[in-house]
Amino acid sequence: MYNLLKIATQAALEAGKAIMEIYNSGEFEIEIKGDNSPLTRADKASHNVIMSLLTKTKIPVLSEEGIQIPYAERSNWNRLWIVDPIDGTKEFIKRNGEFTVNIALIEGQRPVIGVILVPATGILYFSHIEMGAYKVAVDLENFNVQTLISNAQKLPFQREDKTFTIVASRSHMSNETENFVNEMRKIHGLVNLISKGSSLKLCMVAEGKADCYPRYAPTMEWDTAAGQAICEHAGFKVIDYLTKKSMLYNRKNLLNNWFTVK
């Protein structure tokens, strides 16, 4: 499985390089999909790069930008990749840097490998169920995957400020989330609230920068699979609001229930 981590990391880094070329050019070629969400030239370029590498593993791929495969076929997949070529396309268009490339390997509906790249900052998060979760800085113009994995720092980090910290969505702050924040204020007194885009919110918990991430708004499996892997392999939990258990993947309905990371 270590070789699969290297392949997923290579795919994310190559995709990140392609994304940044378009990001820096400013020529996004924005389209609006059927669900009113945006799609850019960078989404397509990232998808193509990732698929060119992951298809060599002979493991099926479930991706937002790929063909929607019937559940009758997917239900036979015990092992699959779940990919989001750009998580946070709205943040990409806003040019605020808060977008990521997400790649996860799922076995038995549970994430066993996670890779999240933040192309704009060159920060890479990755995890392996047997190794734990890690963070490392990357030069997208010149990198060696084996060296990056060897030099990465294990998560979570200790933080000096012990103020109870909640990270929430920049684009999807719901009334339920605000109610959760108010409840935490009653319990902890002073609460620090941070807004972030994309899967960076999951990474902040895994890194130790935030104590929890309540998500009481819609997400899809490809939004969370890689982040859940990184959080769980760093020692945190991603709890489904309805089942009260860890979120499972490759479900019939790819729309996630609400969840809390802590």
ABEGO torsion letter per residue (X at the ends): XAAAAAAAAAAAAAAAAAAAAAAAAGBAGBBBBAAGBBBBAAAAAAAAAAAAAAAAAGBBBBBAABBBBBAAAAAABABBBBBBABBGAAAAAAGAGBBBBBBBBBBGGBBABBBBBBAAAGBBBBBBAAAEBBBBBBBAABBBAAAAAAABBBOBBBBABABBBBBBBAABBBAAAAAAAAAAAAAAEBBBBBBBBEAAAAAAAAAGABABBBBBBBBBAAAAAAAAAAAAAAGBBBBBAAAGBBBBBGBABABBBBBBBX
